[in-house]
């Protein structure tokens, strides 16, 4: 019957997938029909199925290599080996900086010039202006009162009595010129 139809039937044990290692285009029946004897004397069919060896993926190694190369370039850039194309000026930068604050040479000084009153170098509005300046100071604060051609009754009766009222310590000095001028002069 095989000769009449000229068809050949394959054994059900033959693998027909082209990706399988045991795939053969011309799978003959000779291999399937041959038998061998095991230690227990049981006849078995001899089959040759080879497991295909899978290649390991290279993707993790490539990813690690890319990360290491990127880290190397970033390190070199921030290390100063690579520079940007921007023009850099070569100015000498001073490591130390000096700040100057203007020192008030009249600090702790009340100057009385005629009937004009200056508190720490700034003119105040008479007795009321001086009282606003010293009202909230601590008791026992020390001031030097400069007498620059001051009206003696104004100095002794008004200024000194105001300082005693707020418990401010004072020393009186007589000077020729302080360099202060009133806005009314």
C-alpha positions in Angstrom: 0.0 0.0 0.0 2.9 2.3 0.6 4.2 1.6 -2.8 0.9 2.4 -4.5 0.4 5.8 -3.1 4.0 6.6 -2.9 3.4 8.3 0.4 5.5 7.7 3.4 4.2 8.1 6.9 6.5 9.4 9.6 6.8 7.9 12.9 5.0 9.8 15.7 8.3 10.0 17.6 10.0 12.1 15.0 10.1 15.8 15.9 9.1 18.1 13.1 10.1 21.5 14.5 12.9 23.1 12.7 14.3 24.7 15.9 14.6 21.4 17.7 18.1 19.9 17.9 16.9 16.5 16.9 15.2 17.8 13.7 16.3 16.1 10.6 15.0 16.7 7.1 15.3 13.1 6.2 14.3 11.3 9.4 14.6 7.7 8.6 12.9 4.9 10.3 16.2 3.1 10.8 17.0 5.0 14.0 13.6 4.5 15.4 13.5 0.8 14.9 16.9 0.0 16.3 16.9 -1.1 19.8 19.5 -1.5 22.5 19.5 -3.4 25.7 19.9 -1.8 29.1 21.2 -3.4 32.2 17.8 -4.8 33.0 17.5 -6.5 29.7 14.5 -4.5 28.6 14.5 -3.5 25.0 14.0 0.3 24.4 13.8 2.4 21.4 16.9 4.4 20.8 16.1 8.1 20.5 18.4 11.0 20.0 16.9 14.1 21.4 19.5 16.8 22.1 18.6 19.7 24.3 19.5 22.9 22.6 22.1 24.9 24.5 20.8 28.5 25.1 23.2 31.3 24.8 23.4 33.6 27.8 22.1 37.1 27.1 24.7 39.9 26.9 22.3 42.7 27.7 23.2 42.9 31.5 26.9 43.2 30.6 26.3 45.8 28.0 24.1 47.8 30.4 26.8 47.7 33.1 29.5 48.8 30.6 27.4 51.7 29.4 26.8 52.9 33.0 30.5 52.6 33.9 31.5 54.6 30.8 28.9 57.3 31.5 30.1 57.5 35.2 33.7 57.8 34.0 32.9 60.7 31.6 30.9 62.5 34.3 33.7 62.1 36.7 36.2 63.5 34.2 34.0 66.4 33.4 33.5 67.5 37.0 37.1 66.7 37.7 38.2 69.4 35.3 39.7 67.2 32.5 36.9 68.2 30.1 35.8 71.8 30.0 32.9 73.4 28.3 33.3 75.7 25.3 32.4 78.8 27.3 35.1 81.4 27.5 36.5 81.7 30.9 38.0 84.9 32.2 41.2 84.6 34.1 40.7 87.2 36.9 42.5 86.9 40.1 40.0 86.3 42.9 41.0 87.4 46.3 40.5 84.7 48.9 40.2 87.1 51.7 37.5 89.8 51.8 37.4 92.9 53.9 34.3 94.5 55.1 34.3 98.0 56.4 31.7 99.2 58.7 31.6 102.8 59.5 32.5 103.3 63.1 30.5 105.9 65.0 33.1 108.1 66.7 30.3 109.7 68.7 29.1 106.4 70.3 28.3 106.9 74.0 28.6 110.7 73.7 25.9 113.4 74.2 27.0 116.7 72.9 25.4 120.0 74.0 26.3 122.9 71.7 24.6 126.1 72.9 21.0 124.8 73.3 21.3 122.2 70.5 21.5 118.5 71.7 23.3 115.8 69.7 22.8 112.1 70.8 25.7 109.9 69.5 26.4 112.3 66.6 22.8 113.0 65.5 20.8 116.0 66.3 17.7 115.4 68.4 14.8 117.7 69.1 15.9 119.2 72.4 15.0 117.7 75.7 12.1 115.6 74.4 14.2 114.1 71.6 16.9 113.2 74.1 14.3 111.7 76.4 13.1 109.5 73.6 16.6 108.2 73.0 17.5 107.4 76.6 14.1 106.4 77.9 14.5 102.6 77.2 18.2 102.3 78.0 19.4 100.2 80.9 20.0 102.0 84.2 23.7 102.4 84.8 24.5 103.1 81.2 27.5 105.4 80.9 27.6 108.5 78.7 30.1 111.3 78.2 28.4 114.7 78.0 30.4 117.1 75.9 30.0 120.8 76.7 30.7 122.8 73.5 29.9 126.4 74.6 26.6 125.1 76.1 24.1 127.2 78.0 25.1 126.3 81.6 21.5 126.5 83.0 20.2 124.4 80.1 23.0 121.8 80.6 22.7 121.6 84.4 19.0 122.0 84.9 17.6 120.1 81.9 20.2 117.7 80.5 21.8 116.5 83.8 18.5 116.3 85.6 17.1 114.1 82.8 20.1 111.8 82.9 19.7 111.5 86.7 16.0 110.8 86.3 16.7 107.7 84.2 19.7 106.6 86.3 22.2 107.2 83.5 25.9 107.6 84.6 27.7 110.6 83.0 30.9 112.5 82.9 31.0 116.1 81.7 33.9 117.2 79.4 34.5 120.7 78.1 35.6 120.7 74.4 36.4 123.5 71.9 34.8 121.9 68.8 33.2 118.5 68.1 32.6 119.1 64.4 28.9 118.8 64.7 26.6 121.5 63.3 22.9 122.0 63.8 20.5 122.2 61.0 19.6 125.7 62.2 23.1 127.1 62.2 
